[in-house]
Amino acid sequence: MAITILVANRGEIACRIMRTIRVMGHRSVALYAPQEQMAPHRWLADGAVGLQQPLDYLDAHKNMIH
């Protein structure tokens, strides 16, 4: 069964988590703000979701996956 995990963190911790997810055979998705388009966590993830506003990731209702 394929599992995709949303990593709602950024920076080195997110990169470590994503590497572990990959070793476990799963996929990861990163959240990134407009100013983070070139951030390492975005490119290390298997998928990425761009946020319109930098603080959108704090709004649970805006970021619910249906």
All heavy atoms as TSV, in Angstrom:
chain	resi	resn	atom	element	x	y	z
A	1	MET	N	N	0.840	-1.178	0.000
A	1	MET	CA	C	0.000	0.000	0.000
A	1	MET	C	C	0.888	1.245	0.000
A	1	MET	O	O	1.785	1.382	0.823
A	1	MET	CB	C	-0.875	-0.021	1.260
A	1	MET	CG	C	-1.773	1.175	1.367
A	1	MET	SD	S	-3.054	0.983	2.601
A	1	MET	CE	C	-2.229	1.619	4.029
A	2	ALA	N	N	0.634	2.140	-0.927
A	2	ALA	CA	C	1.407	3.377	-1.010
A	2	ALA	C	C	0.883	4.384	0.010
A	2	ALA	O	O	-0.323	4.586	0.133
A	2	ALA	CB	C	1.310	3.956	-2.405
A	3	ILE	N	N	1.805	4.995	0.715
A	3	ILE	CA	C	1.452	5.999	1.714
A	3	ILE	C	C	2.157	7.298	1.343
A	3	ILE	O	O	3.336	7.297	1.009
A	3	ILE	CB	C	1.875	5.554	3.126
A	3	ILE	CG1	C	1.102	4.314	3.542
A	3	ILE	CG2	C	1.665	6.672	4.130
A	3	ILE	CD1	C	1.527	3.750	4.871
A	4	THR	N	N	1.418	8.403	1.413
A	4	THR	CA	C	1.998	9.723	1.207
A	4	THR	C	C	1.861	10.491	2.509
A	4	THR	O	O	0.776	10.556	3.085
A	4	THR	CB	C	1.275	10.475	0.067
A	4	THR	OG1	O	1.389	9.700	-1.122
A	4	THR	CG2	C	1.904	11.837	-0.162
A	5	ILE	N	N	2.972	11.078	2.961
A	5	ILE	CA	C	3.007	11.770	4.250
A	5	ILE	C	C	3.291	13.246	4.025
A	5	ILE	O	O	4.264	13.607	3.363
A	5	ILE	CB	C	4.091	11.150	5.157
A	5	ILE	CG1	C	3.775	9.666	5.381
A	5	ILE	CG2	C	4.185	11.909	6.479
A	5	ILE	CD1	C	4.888	8.890	6.039
A	6	LEU	N	N	2.437	14.086	4.584
A	6	LEU	CA	C	2.633	15.527	4.524
A	6	LEU	C	C	3.592	15.927	5.624
A	6	LEU	O	O	3.353	15.648	6.802
A	6	LEU	CB	C	1.305	16.261	4.704
A	6	LEU	CG	C	1.401	17.776	4.830
A	6	LEU	CD1	C	1.869	18.387	3.509
A	6	LEU	CD2	C	0.060	18.347	5.238
A	7	VAL	N	N	4.691	16.572	5.262
A	7	VAL	CA	C	5.667	17.060	6.236
A	7	VAL	C	C	5.455	18.568	6.333
A	7	VAL	O	O	5.833	19.315	5.444
A	7	VAL	CB	C	7.114	16.722	5.807
A	7	VAL	CG1	C	8.102	17.256	6.821
A	7	VAL	CG2	C	7.274	15.221	5.639
A	8	ALA	N	N	4.828	18.990	7.416
A	8	ALA	CA	C	4.481	20.395	7.577
A	8	ALA	C	C	5.553	21.136	8.368
A	8	ALA	O	O	5.261	22.044	9.134
A	8	ALA	CB	C	3.123	20.524	8.264
A	9	ASN	N	N	6.777	20.762	8.165
A	9	ASN	CA	C	7.910	21.400	8.807
A	9	ASN	C	C	8.847	21.838	7.701
A	9	ASN	O	O	8.688	21.439	6.557
A	9	ASN	CB	C	8.602	20.411	9.753
A	9	ASN	CG	C	9.473	21.088	10.771
A	9	ASN	OD1	O	9.998	22.155	10.534
A	9	ASN	ND2	N	9.648	20.443	11.915
A	10	ARG	N	N	9.818	22.675	8.042
A	10	ARG	CA	C	10.755	23.144	7.025
A	10	ARG	C	C	12.159	23.042	7.584
A	10	ARG	O	O	12.362	22.753	8.748
A	10	ARG	CB	C	10.436	24.596	6.667
A	10	ARG	CG	C	9.024	24.760	6.179
A	10	ARG	CD	C	8.652	26.144	5.737
A	10	ARG	NE	N	9.061	27.260	6.560
A	10	ARG	CZ	C	8.402	27.707	7.609
A	10	ARG	NH1	N	7.325	27.095	8.021
A	10	ARG	NH2	N	8.832	28.758	8.274
A	11	GLY	N	N	13.131	23.230	6.744
A	11	GLY	CA	C	14.511	23.231	7.197
A	11	GLY	C	C	15.105	21.843	7.294
A	11	GLY	O	O	14.633	20.884	6.691
A	12	GLU	N	N	16.167	21.734	8.083
A	12	GLU	CA	C	16.931	20.494	8.190
A	12	GLU	C	C	16.104	19.347	8.765
A	12	GLU	O	O	16.217	18.210	8.319
A	12	GLU	CB	C	18.185	20.718	9.040
A	12	GLU	CG	C	19.034	19.478	9.216
A	12	GLU	CD	C	19.543	18.873	7.902
A	12	GLU	OE1	O	19.722	19.612	6.920
A	12	GLU	OE2	O	19.750	17.636	7.869
A	13	ILE	N	N	15.266	19.639	9.735
A	13	ILE	CA	C	14.434	18.580	10.320
A	13	ILE	C	C	13.526	17.983	9.260
A	13	ILE	O	O	13.388	16.758	9.158
A	13	ILE	CB	C	13.595	19.122	11.505
A	13	ILE	CG1	C	14.497	19.583	12.630
A	13	ILE	CG2	C	12.588	18.086	11.979
A	13	ILE	CD1	C	15.353	18.504	13.255
A	14	ALA	N	N	12.901	18.817	8.448
A	14	ALA	CA	C	12.025	18.314	7.378
A	14	ALA	C	C	12.807	17.443	6.405
A	14	ALA	O	O	12.317	16.393	5.969
A	14	ALA	CB	C	11.371	19.483	6.649
A	15	CYS	N	N	14.008	17.851	6.063
A	15	CYS	CA	C	14.839	17.073	5.135
A	15	CYS	C	C	15.163	15.700	5.716
A	15	CYS	O	O	15.102	14.688	5.008
A	15	CYS	CB	C	16.119	17.831	4.796
A	15	CYS	SG	S	15.830	19.319	3.812
A	16	ARG	N	N	15.477	15.647	6.986
A	16	ARG	CA	C	15.771	14.364	7.633
A	16	ARG	C	C	14.539	13.460	7.654
A	16	ARG	O	O	14.629	12.257	7.400
A	16	ARG	CB	C	16.265	14.591	9.061
A	16	ARG	CG	C	17.630	15.199	9.126
A	16	ARG	CD	C	18.060	15.413	10.548
A	16	ARG	NE	N	19.320	16.124	10.604
A	16	ARG	CZ	C	20.032	16.258	11.697
A	16	ARG	NH1	N	19.605	15.730	12.834
A	16	ARG	NH2	N	21.167	16.926	11.678
A	17	ILE	N	N	13.398	14.055	7.959
A	17	ILE	CA	C	12.154	13.283	7.985
A	17	ILE	C	C	11.855	12.732	6.593
A	17	ILE	O	O	11.497	11.562	6.433
A	17	ILE	CB	C	10.993	14.157	8.498
A	17	ILE	CG1	C	11.196	14.472	9.990
A	17	ILE	CG2	C	9.649	13.480	8.258
A	17	ILE	CD1	C	10.278	15.539	10.528
A	18	MET	N	N	12.012	13.564	5.573
A	18	MET	CA	C	11.718	13.129	4.199
A	18	MET	C	C	12.663	12.023	3.733
A	18	MET	O	O	12.248	11.102	3.027
A	18	MET	CB	C	11.770	14.319	3.251
A	18	MET	CG	C	10.618	15.262	3.444
A	18	MET	SD	S	10.807	16.716	2.420
A	18	MET	CE	C	9.627	17.798	3.177
A	19	ARG	N	N	13.915	12.099	4.128
A	19	ARG	CA	C	14.852	11.019	3.776
A	19	ARG	C	C	14.428	9.702	4.427
A	19	ARG	O	O	14.471	8.645	3.806
A	19	ARG	CB	C	16.270	11.396	4.204
A	19	ARG	CG	C	16.906	12.432	3.319
A	19	ARG	CD	C	18.368	12.664	3.699
A	19	ARG	NE	N	18.824	13.898	3.130
A	19	ARG	CZ	C	19.047	15.035	3.797
A	19	ARG	NH1	N	18.883	15.074	5.108
A	19	ARG	NH2	N	19.460	16.116	3.175
A	20	THR	N	N	14.003	9.782	5.664
A	20	THR	CA	C	13.547	8.584	6.372
A	20	THR	C	C	12.285	8.026	5.722
A	20	THR	O	O	12.158	6.804	5.545
A	20	THR	CB	C	13.284	8.902	7.856
A	20	THR	OG1	O	14.496	9.377	8.443
A	20	THR	CG2	C	12.786	7.676	8.612
A	21	ILE	N	N	11.367	8.905	5.350
A	21	ILE	CA	C	10.145	8.471	4.673
A	21	ILE	C	C	10.497	7.724	3.388
A	21	ILE	O	O	9.925	6.675	3.090
A	21	ILE	CB	C	9.229	9.683	4.392
A	21	ILE	CG1	C	8.649	10.217	5.705
A	21	ILE	CG2	C	8.116	9.314	3.412
A	21	ILE	CD1	C	7.956	11.558	5.573
A	22	ARG	N	N	11.451	8.243	2.631
A	22	ARG	CA	C	11.864	7.608	1.372
A	22	ARG	C	C	12.478	6.224	1.639
A	22	ARG	O	O	12.179	5.259	0.945
A	22	ARG	CB	C	12.839	8.493	0.627
A	22	ARG	CG	C	13.235	7.887	-0.722
A	22	ARG	CD	C	13.938	8.864	-1.596
A	22	ARG	NE	N	12.962	9.858	-2.036
A	22	ARG	CZ	C	13.265	11.126	-2.296
A	22	ARG	NH1	N	14.496	11.553	-2.184
A	22	ARG	NH2	N	12.341	11.963	-2.686
A	23	VAL	N	N	13.332	6.134	2.653
A	23	VAL	CA	C	13.957	4.847	3.003
A	23	VAL	C	C	12.877	3.824	3.377
A	23	VAL	O	O	13.004	2.636	3.061
A	23	VAL	CB	C	14.969	5.020	4.163
A	23	VAL	CG1	C	15.384	3.695	4.752
A	23	VAL	CG2	C	16.184	5.797	3.679
A	24	MET	N	N	11.811	4.296	4.001
A	24	MET	CA	C	10.718	3.403	4.394
A	24	MET	C	C	9.837	3.016	3.205
A	24	MET	O	O	8.925	2.203	3.348
A	24	MET	CB	C	9.875	4.079	5.476
A	24	MET	CG	C	10.625	4.273	6.783
A	24	MET	SD	S	9.686	5.231	7.988
A	24	MET	CE	C	8.345	4.119	8.337
A	25	GLY	N	N	10.096	3.598	2.045
A	25	GLY	CA	C	9.344	3.245	0.845
A	25	GLY	C	C	8.075	4.040	0.616
A	25	GLY	O	O	7.222	3.645	-0.177
A	26	HIS	N	N	7.950	5.174	1.288
A	26	HIS	CA	C	6.759	6.011	1.153
A	26	HIS	C	C	7.103	7.314	0.435
A	26	HIS	O	O	8.261	7.609	0.168
A	26	HIS	CB	C	6.157	6.311	2.521
A	26	HIS	CG	C	5.831	5.085	3.310
A	26	HIS	ND1	N	5.005	4.076	2.840
A	26	HIS	CD2	C	6.246	4.680	4.530
A	26	HIS	CE1	C	4.910	3.124	3.743
A	26	HIS	NE2	N	5.658	3.462	4.787
A	27	ARG	N	N	6.067	8.092	0.144
A	27	ARG	CA	C	6.241	9.386	-0.512
A	27	ARG	C	C	6.022	10.509	0.507
A	27	ARG	O	O	5.281	10.336	1.467
A	27	ARG	CB	C	5.226	9.550	-1.650
A	27	ARG	CG	C	5.418	8.571	-2.786
A	27	ARG	CD	C	4.355	8.680	-3.862
A	27	ARG	NE	N	3.918	10.028	-4.152
A	27	ARG	CZ	C	4.499	10.855	-5.038
A	27	ARG	NH1	N	5.545	10.448	-5.708
A	27	ARG	NH2	N	4.017	12.067	-5.236
A	28	SER	N	N	6.649	11.670	0.253
A	28	SER	CA	C	6.465	12.827	1.125
A	28	SER	C	C	6.002	14.028	0.309
A	28	SER	O	O	6.294	14.141	-0.881
A	28	SER	CB	C	7.762	13.173	1.860
A	28	SER	OG	O	8.765	13.535	0.929
A	29	VAL	N	N	5.262	14.908	0.974
A	29	VAL	CA	C	4.800	16.158	0.377
A	29	VAL	C	C	5.204	17.284	1.304
A	29	VAL	O	O	5.033	17.195	2.521
A	29	VAL	CB	C	3.264	16.155	0.189
A	29	VAL	CG1	C	2.774	17.491	-0.332
A	29	VAL	CG2	C	2.844	15.037	-0.744
A	30	ALA	N	N	5.759	18.353	0.726
A	30	ALA	CA	C	6.202	19.509	1.506
A	30	ALA	C	C	5.253	20.684	1.307
A	30	ALA	O	O	4.649	20.833	0.248
A	30	ALA	CB	C	7.605	19.928	1.063
A	31	LEU	N	N	5.142	21.511	2.323
A	31	LEU	CA	C	4.468	22.802	2.214
A	31	LEU	C	C	5.540	23.867	2.089
A	31	LEU	O	O	6.576	23.775	2.743
A	31	LEU	CB	C	3.641	23.087	3.468
A	31	LEU	CG	C	2.464	22.170	3.756
A	31	LEU	CD1	C	1.816	22.561	5.080
A	31	LEU	CD2	C	1.455	22.224	2.637
A	32	TYR	N	N	5.306	24.870	1.254
A	32	TYR	CA	C	6.277	25.947	1.142
A	32	TYR	C	C	5.582	27.273	0.858
A	32	TYR	O	O	4.566	27.323	0.183
A	32	TYR	CB	C	7.325	25.647	0.064
A	32	TYR	CG	C	6.787	25.656	-1.348
A	32	TYR	CD1	C	6.873	26.803	-2.131
A	32	TYR	CD2	C	6.196	24.535	-1.894
A	32	TYR	CE1	C	6.378	26.817	-3.419
A	32	TYR	CE2	C	5.704	24.539	-3.176
A	32	TYR	CZ	C	5.799	25.684	-3.939
A	32	TYR	OH	O	5.306	25.702	-5.220
A	33	ALA	N	N	6.129	28.321	1.433
A	33	ALA	CA	C	5.638	29.681	1.224
A	33	ALA	C	C	6.264	30.235	-0.060
A	33	ALA	O	O	7.256	29.692	-0.560
A	33	ALA	CB	C	6.017	30.545	2.422
A	34	PRO	N	N	5.706	31.304	-0.626
A	34	PRO	CA	C	6.230	31.857	-1.876
A	34	PRO	C	C	7.736	32.133	-1.847
A	34	PRO	O	O	8.427	31.886	-2.832
A	34	PRO	CB	C	5.435	33.148	-2.065
A	34	PRO	CG	C	4.143	32.899	-1.354
A	34	PRO	CD	C	4.513	32.045	-0.175
A	35	GLN	N	N	8.254	32.599	-0.735
A	35	GLN	CA	C	9.679	32.925	-0.657
A	35	GLN	C	C	10.564	31.687	-0.460
A	35	GLN	O	O	11.777	31.789	-0.428
A	35	GLN	CB	C	9.951	33.961	0.430
A	35	GLN	CG	C	9.615	33.526	1.826
A	35	GLN	CD	C	8.192	33.811	2.223
A	35	GLN	OE1	O	7.288	33.834	1.414
A	35	GLN	NE2	N	7.979	34.036	3.513
A	36	GLU	N	N	9.960	30.503	-0.359
A	36	GLU	CA	C	10.716	29.267	-0.139
A	36	GLU	C	C	10.764	28.374	-1.382
A	36	GLU	O	O	11.030	27.184	-1.282
A	36	GLU	CB	C	10.082	28.462	1.001
A	36	GLU	CG	C	10.116	29.178	2.324
A	36	GLU	CD	C	9.394	28.403	3.390
A	36	GLU	OE1	O	8.266	27.927	3.150
A	36	GLU	OE2	O	9.974	28.268	4.484
A	37	GLN	N	N	10.559	28.923	-2.552
A	37	GLN	CA	C	10.511	28.104	-3.765
A	37	GLN	C	C	11.799	27.338	-4.026
A	37	GLN	O	O	11.769	26.269	-4.623
A	37	GLN	CB	C	10.154	28.960	-4.971
A	37	GLN	CG	C	8.706	29.386	-4.936
A	37	GLN	CD	C	8.275	30.028	-6.229
A	37	GLN	OE1	O	9.021	30.093	-7.187
A	37	GLN	NE2	N	7.055	30.499	-6.251
A	38	MET	N	N	12.929	27.843	-3.597
A	38	MET	CA	C	14.201	27.156	-3.822
A	38	MET	C	C	14.716	26.436	-2.578
A	38	MET	O	O	15.841	25.978	-2.543
A	38	MET	CB	C	15.258	28.153	-4.315
A	38	MET	CG	C	14.874	28.845	-5.617
A	38	MET	SD	S	14.513	27.680	-6.954
A	38	MET	CE	C	16.139	27.074	-7.299
A	39	ALA	N	N	13.890	26.319	-1.561
A	39	ALA	CA	C	14.300	25.693	-0.297
A	39	ALA	C	C	14.548	24.193	-0.487
A	39	ALA	O	O	13.831	23.518	-1.235
A	39	ALA	CB	C	13.227	25.906	0.764
A	40	PRO	N	N	15.560	23.655	0.189
A	40	PRO	CA	C	15.898	22.230	0.050
A	40	PRO	C	C	14.752	21.283	0.381
A	40	PRO	O	O	14.575	20.267	-0.292
A	40	PRO	CB	C	17.054	22.037	1.029
A	40	PRO	CG	C	17.656	23.385	1.187
A	40	PRO	CD	C	16.511	24.357	1.051
A	41	HIS	N	N	13.950	21.612	1.388
A	41	HIS	CA	C	12.859	20.691	1.752
A	41	HIS	C	C	11.844	20.556	0.629
A	41	HIS	O	O	11.247	19.506	0.444
A	41	HIS	CB	C	12.186	21.116	3.063
A	41	HIS	CG	C	11.235	22.251	2.939
A	41	HIS	ND1	N	11.654	23.563	2.808
A	41	HIS	CD2	C	9.883	22.279	2.919
A	41	HIS	CE1	C	10.593	24.350	2.718
A	41	HIS	NE2	N	9.512	23.594	2.784
A	42	ARG	N	N	11.676	21.602	-0.155
A	42	ARG	CA	C	10.727	21.547	-1.274
A	42	ARG	C	C	11.211	20.575	-2.349
A	42	ARG	O	O	10.437	19.808	-2.902
A	42	ARG	CB	C	10.543	22.924	-1.885
A	42	ARG	CG	C	9.566	22.871	-3.048
A	42	ARG	CD	C	9.367	24.236	-3.674
A	42	ARG	NE	N	8.324	24.143	-4.660
A	42	ARG	CZ	C	8.521	24.303	-5.964
A	42	ARG	NH1	N	9.725	24.573	-6.415
A	42	ARG	NH2	N	7.532	24.213	-6.806
A	43	TRP	N	N	12.481	20.601	-2.644
A	43	TRP	CA	C	13.021	19.763	-3.713
A	43	TRP	C	C	13.277	18.326	-3.272
A	43	TRP	O	O	13.283	17.421	-4.092
A	43	TRP	CB	C	14.285	20.397	-4.282
A	43	TRP	CG	C	13.948	21.707	-4.891
A	43	TRP	CD1	C	14.245	22.946	-4.401
A	43	TRP	CD2	C	13.189	21.928	-6.089
A	43	TRP	NE1	N	13.724	23.918	-5.213
A	43	TRP	CE2	C	13.076	23.322	-6.262
A	43	TRP	CE3	C	12.591	21.093	-7.020
A	43	TRP	CZ2	C	12.386	23.886	-7.334
A	43	TRP	CZ3	C	11.911	21.661	-8.082
A	43	TRP	CH2	C	11.816	23.038	-8.230
A	44	LEU	N	N	13.454	18.115	-1.990
A	44	LEU	CA	C	13.685	16.760	-1.491
A	44	LEU	C	C	12.388	15.947	-1.445
A	44	LEU	O	O	12.408	14.731	-1.615
A	44	LEU	CB	C	14.325	16.820	-0.099
A	44	LEU	CG	C	14.775	15.509	0.505
A	44	LEU	CD1	C	15.832	14.850	-0.378
A	44	LEU	CD2	C	15.355	15.744	1.884
A	45	ALA	N	N	11.282	16.631	-1.264
A	45	ALA	CA	C	9.979	15.943	-1.188
A	45	ALA	C	C	9.576	15.408	-2.558
A	45	ALA	O	O	10.012	15.901	-3.592
A	45	ALA	CB	C	8.925	16.914	-0.672
A	46	ASP	N	N	8.738	14.390	-2.548
A	46	ASP	CA	C	8.219	13.831	-3.795
A	46	ASP	C	C	7.157	14.728	-4.411
A	46	ASP	O	O	6.892	14.657	-5.606
A	46	ASP	CB	C	7.636	12.438	-3.534
A	46	ASP	CG	C	8.703	11.471	-3.053
A	46	ASP	OD1	O	9.698	11.283	-3.773
A	46	ASP	OD2	O	8.545	10.932	-1.946
A	47	GLY	N	N	6.544	15.557	-3.604
A	47	GLY	CA	C	5.539	16.509	-4.065
A	47	GLY	C	C	5.604	17.750	-3.204
A	47	GLY	O	O	6.178	17.724	-2.115
A	48	ALA	N	N	5.039	18.842	-3.695
A	48	ALA	CA	C	5.070	20.092	-2.931
A	48	ALA	C	C	3.792	20.877	-3.174
A	48	ALA	O	O	3.251	20.873	-4.281
A	48	ALA	CB	C	6.282	20.926	-3.315
A	49	VAL	N	N	3.324	21.549	-2.122
A	49	VAL	CA	C	2.130	22.376	-2.197
A	49	VAL	C	C	2.533	23.797	-1.831
A	49	VAL	O	O	3.009	24.046	-0.722
A	49	VAL	CB	C	1.038	21.871	-1.226
A	49	VAL	CG1	C	-0.167	22.797	-1.243
A	49	VAL	CG2	C	0.642	20.446	-1.568
A	50	GLY	N	N	2.368	24.703	-2.782
A	50	GLY	CA	C	2.686	26.106	-2.532
A	50	GLY	C	C	1.550	26.793	-1.805
A	50	GLY	O	O	0.378	26.594	-2.129
A	51	LEU	N	N	1.888	27.566	-0.818
A	51	LEU	CA	C	0.905	28.320	-0.045
A	51	LEU	C	C	0.825	29.742	-0.578
A	51	LEU	O	O	1.845	30.336	-0.908
A	51	LEU	CB	C	1.292	28.331	1.434
A	51	LEU	CG	C	1.466	26.954	2.071
A	51	LEU	CD1	C	2.028	27.100	3.463
A	51	LEU	CD2	C	0.137	26.232	2.104
A	52	GLN	N	N	-0.365	30.289	-0.656
A	52	GLN	CA	C	-0.545	31.639	-1.175
A	52	GLN	C	C	0.028	32.697	-0.231
A	52	GLN	O	O	0.652	33.647	-0.654
A	52	GLN	CB	C	-2.028	31.923	-1.419
A	52	GLN	CG	C	-2.632	31.013	-2.462
A	52	GLN	CD	C	-1.952	31.171	-3.817
A	52	GLN	OE1	O	-1.685	32.273	-4.259
A	52	GLN	NE2	N	-1.651	30.061	-4.450
A	53	GLN	N	N	-0.219	32.521	1.031
A	53	GLN	CA	C	0.265	33.453	2.040
A	53	GLN	C	C	1.260	32.724	2.940
A	53	GLN	O	O	1.064	31.557	3.249
A	53	GLN	CB	C	-0.893	33.987	2.888
A	53	GLN	CG	C	-1.930	34.745	2.098
A	53	GLN	CD	C	-1.373	36.023	1.493
A	53	GLN	OE1	O	-0.557	36.699	2.103
A	53	GLN	NE2	N	-1.805	36.342	0.290
A	54	PRO	N	N	2.307	33.406	3.373
A	54	PRO	CA	C	3.329	32.740	4.192
A	54	PRO	C	C	2.801	32.034	5.436
A	54	PRO	O	O	3.354	31.042	5.864
A	54	PRO	CB	C	4.275	33.877	4.584
A	54	PRO	CG	C	4.074	34.904	3.535
A	54	PRO	CD	C	2.643	34.784	3.093
A	55	LEU	N	N	1.715	32.518	6.026
A	55	LEU	CA	C	1.214	31.901	7.254
A	55	LEU	C	C	0.027	30.982	7.007
A	55	LEU	O	O	-0.603	30.511	7.941
A	55	LEU	CB	C	0.853	32.977	8.278
A	55	LEU	CG	C	2.027	33.829	8.747
A	55	LEU	CD1	C	1.568	34.894	9.736
A	55	LEU	CD2	C	3.114	32.973	9.368
A	56	ASP	N	N	-0.281	30.675	5.735
A	56	ASP	CA	C	-1.400	29.790	5.434
A	56	ASP	C	C	-1.256	28.425	6.080
A	56	ASP	O	O	-2.244	27.768	6.377
A	56	ASP	CB	C	-1.553	29.594	3.922
A	56	ASP	CG	C	-2.396	30.679	3.282
A	56	ASP	OD1	O	-2.930	31.536	4.005
A	56	ASP	OD2	O	-2.513	30.659	2.038
A	57	TYR	N	N	-0.043	27.970	6.286
A	57	TYR	CA	C	0.135	26.627	6.849
A	57	TYR	C	C	-0.384	26.537	8.278
A	57	TYR	O	O	-0.598	25.450	8.795
A	57	TYR	CB	C	1.598	26.186	6.781
A	57	TYR	CG	C	2.532	26.926	7.694
A	57	TYR	CD1	C	2.827	26.439	8.950
A	57	TYR	CD2	C	3.136	28.111	7.292
A	57	TYR	CE1	C	3.682	27.107	9.791
A	57	TYR	CE2	C	4.002	28.788	8.123
A	57	TYR	CZ	C	4.270	28.287	9.369
A	57	TYR	OH	O	5.120	28.962	10.198
A	58	LEU	N	N	-0.629	27.678	8.919
A	58	LEU	CA	C	-1.166	27.669	10.275
A	58	LEU	C	C	-2.690	27.552	10.288
A	58	LEU	O	O	-3.278	27.303	11.329
A	58	LEU	CB	C	-0.758	28.947	11.015
A	58	LEU	CG	C	0.732	29.104	11.261
A	58	LEU	CD1	C	1.005	30.459	11.895
A	58	LEU	CD2	C	1.261	27.992	12.137
A	59	ASP	N	N	-3.348	27.733	9.141
A	59	ASP	CA	C	-4.799	27.703	9.053
A	59	ASP	C	C	-5.252	26.300	8.639
A	59	ASP	O	O	-5.226	25.946	7.467
A	59	ASP	CB	C	-5.289	28.736	8.046
A	59	ASP	CG	C	-6.788	28.894	8.046
A	59	ASP	OD1	O	-7.490	27.969	8.501
A	59	ASP	OD2	O	-7.264	29.955	7.593
A	60	ALA	N	N	-5.679	25.497	9.606
A	60	ALA	CA	C	-6.027	24.106	9.341
A	60	ALA	C	C	-7.167	23.982	8.338
A	60	ALA	O	O	-7.181	23.082	7.512
A	60	ALA	CB	C	-6.407	23.417	10.651
A	61	HIS	N	N	-8.133	24.901	8.371
A	61	HIS	CA	C	-9.272	24.811	7.464
A	61	HIS	C	C	-8.874	25.068	6.013
A	61	HIS	O	O	-9.420	24.460	5.106
A	61	HIS	CB	C	-10.384	25.773	7.893
A	61	HIS	CG	C	-10.967	25.407	9.215
A	61	HIS	ND1	N	-11.741	24.294	9.410
A	61	HIS	CD2	C	-10.852	25.995	10.419
A	61	HIS	CE1	C	-12.090	24.210	10.674
A	61	HIS	NE2	N	-11.566	25.237	11.324
A	62	LYS	N	N	-7.928	25.941	5.779
A	62	LYS	CA	C	-7.467	26.221	4.416
A	62	LYS	C	C	-6.686	25.046	3.835
A	62	LYS	O	O	-6.663	24.849	2.637
A	62	LYS	CB	C	-6.552	27.448	4.382
A	62	LYS	CG	C	-7.251	28.743	4.310
A	62	LYS	CD	C	-6.238	29.848	4.083
A	62	LYS	CE	C	-6.881	31.183	4.016
A	62	LYS	NZ	N	-5.904	32.253	3.813
A	63	ASN	N	N	-6.016	24.290	4.682
A	63	ASN	CA	C	-5.090	23.264	4.207
A	63	ASN	C	C	-5.618	21.840	4.340
A	63	ASN	O	O	-4.851	20.891	4.163
A	63	ASN	CB	C	-3.763	23.401	4.957
A	63	ASN	CG	C	-3.095	24.701	4.603
A	63	ASN	OD1	O	-2.922	25.007	3.437
A	63	ASN	ND2	N	-2.759	25.486	5.597
A	64	MET	N	N	-6.892	21.680	4.594
A	64	MET	CA	C	-7.440	20.334	4.696
A	64	MET	C	C	-7.462	19.683	3.323
A	64	MET	O	O	-7.833	20.295	2.330
A	64	MET	CB	C	-8.855	20.364	5.275
A	64	MET	CG	C	-8.871	20.767	6.732
A	64	MET	SD	S	-10.493	20.617	7.456
A	64	MET	CE	C	-10.592	18.869	7.626
A	65	ILE	N	N	-7.002	18.459	3.257
A	65	ILE	CA	C	-7.015	17.697	2.005
A	65	ILE	C	C	-8.287	16.871	1.994
A	65	ILE	O	O	-8.552	16.101	2.905
A	65	ILE	CB	C	-5.763	16.798	1.911
A	65	ILE	CG1	C	-4.523	17.661	1.922
A	65	ILE	CG2	C	-5.843	15.908	0.679
A	65	ILE	CD1	C	-3.228	16.884	1.994
A	66	HIS	N	N	-9.077	17.054	0.966
A	66	HIS	CA	C	-10.377	16.363	0.870
A	66	HIS	C	C	-10.251	15.109	0.062
A	66	HIS	O	O	-9.610	14.964	-0.860
A	66	HIS	CB	C	-11.439	17.278	0.262
A	66	HIS	CG	C	-11.594	18.541	1.035
A	66	HIS	ND1	N	-12.297	18.606	2.203
A	66	HIS	CD2	C	-11.106	19.791	0.828
A	66	HIS	CE1	C	-12.263	19.851	2.660
A	66	HIS	NE2	N	-11.552	20.585	1.841
